[in-house]
Amino acid sequence: MSADDRFESTRRRLTAHQAETVARLADAAVAVLRERGHAALTVRLVAAQAGVAPATAYTYFSSKSHLLAEVFWRRLAALPQPEGHEGTPVQRVTEVMRAVALLVADEPELASGVTAALLDDDPEVAHLRVRIGTRIHERLSHALGPGTPPEVLEALEVMWDGALLRAGMGHQSYARIADRLETYARLILE
């Protein structure tokens, strides 16, 4: 994650101390999910796990959905950008999609929580959805290379969104979706 991403909040720029508090809250949210599940997670419970006052947690996160969307954003922002243009466009696109799909593959409670969170109408979540979508757009665009028709990129993004939603709803595992992405990408690109 770049320094800009670490200190960027959906509400305001963060000092180093504030960024550390937000990181503790994000880590605590994952711990609470593992221990108690998505239904039991609350901002107050996460604050207690992180050792901060609930009012402090609400200073940074407007809702449980906002907190979970932030967890996903932080993981996505920390993914290294694939270098170069080695392999075919299908291979590069598959590598990008697989890396993002596997961000939550081993954590079913986080996966379902993030899926629900990203569908929330909370304005802070909407802001993070744009940031997440933009980051994925950039990664796919880079993988495709210059000269790719915009419709192809859009088709990949729609397929990608649907694949993640399908996994998040429990119809297929994230690992299975990650395995199927090459087939889906090949259908679009060929």
N, C-alpha and C positions, 0 to 999 in steps of 0.2 A: 504494500500500500504506500502510495507516495505521501510525502509530508502534507501536501495540499489536501489529499483525501482524509488524512488522519485528523486534521484540524478543521475540516469542513463539516458543518452540521446542517441539517435541514432548516434550522432556525437562525443560526449565526455562526461566525467564526469562533473557534475554540482556542483557549489558551492551552498550554501543555498540560496543566493540572486538570482542566476541564476535559480534555481529550482522554486523559488517563481515567477519569471517572466514568466517562461514556464507555470506554473499552472494558472497564470492570463490570459495568451494567450489562453490556453485550455478552461477556463471558458468563456472568451469573445467569442470564436468561437461558443460555444453552444448558447450564448445569441444572437449573430448575426443570427445564423440559425433559432432560434425561431422567431426573428423579421422580417427577410428578406428572408429566404429560402436559399436552397443550391446554386441555380444558382447565387444569388447575393453575396455570400460569397467570399471575397478575403482576402489575408493575410494583405493587407494594411487596410482594413476595420476592421479586427480583432485587429490589432495593435492600431488603433484609439480607439476602444471600451475598450481595456485593458490599454490605457494611456501610450503606449510605442511607440517609433519611429519605422517606417516601417523597417528601416535598422536593428534595434534590433530584430524585429520579424523574419526577414530573416536570422539572425544569427542562430536562433534555428530551423526554419522550411523552407525547400527548396521549398515548394509548399503548396497549399491549401489541396491537398491530404495527404501530410505528416502531416499537422496539424490535419486533421480529423482522420487519422489513430492513431495519438498520443492520441487523445481524447478517442478513443475506447480502446487503450492499457491501459491507465490510469484507466479507469473504470474496465477493466478486472483484472488488477493487484491489484485493491483495493478489489475485491471480496474475502471474507474469504474462505479458503479451508474447505470443509465439514470435520468434525471430525469423526473418527471411521468408522466402517463398519456395521452400523445398517441397517436393511432392506435387501431386495434382491438386486442383481446386477442391475436389471432393475430399481428398485426404486432409487438406488444411481446414476446411469447414468442419469436417467431422472432429478433428482435434479440438477446435474451439468449442464446439457444442458439447463434446464429451467432457471436457474440463469443467464447464459450468454445470452440467447435469450432475457430475459427481461431487459437487460442493456439499450436498446434503444427503448423498446416497446412503451413507452409513448411519444416518440419524433420522429414522422415520418420524419421530415426534417433531423434530425441527422442520422436516420436509412438509408435513401436513400443516404445521403452524405457519410456515412461510407462505405456503399457497393461500391459506385463508387470509393472512395478513395483506398480501399483495392485491387481493380483491377488495379490500376495505375502502370505503369512501373518505377516510380521514385525509385531510389536505396534506399532512406531512407524508403519508404513505403515497399519495398521488405524486408528490415531488420526487420521492425515492423511486417510484415506478418509472418516471421519466429518466432519471439518472441511470437506472439499471438498463432500461431499454436502449438508451444512448450508448452505454458501454458495450452492450451486446452487438448493437448495430456497427459500432466502430471495429470490434473484433472480427465480425463476419465480413465486413467490407475489406478489411486488411487481408483476410484469408483469401477472399475472392480475387483480389488484385484489381488494378485499374481496368476500365472498359467494360465492367460487368453491367448489363442493363439493370436499371433500378427495380424493375419488376421481379427479377430473379432474386435480388437481395430481399425485397419485400416478401416474396414467397417463402424464402428460407426463414425469415423472422416469424411469419405466421405459423409455419410448420413447427418452429422451435417453441413458440408460445404454447401451441396446442400440445406438443409433446410434454412440456413441463407441467401443464395443467393436468394432463392425463395421469402423469406420475403422481402429482400432488393429490389428486383425488383418489389414488390408490388403485387405479385400473391396471397399472403396470408399475414395477419398481423403477426407481431412478437408474439403477444399474442396467435393467433391461432396456429402458429407453436409451441409455447411453450406447448400448450395443446396437440398437436399431437405427441410430441417427445416420450412419453411413448409408444404409439402404434408402432412407428418406431423402437425404441430400443428393444421392445419385439419381433418384427419380426426378428431382427438380433440375439438376444441373445437366443431365444428359437428355 
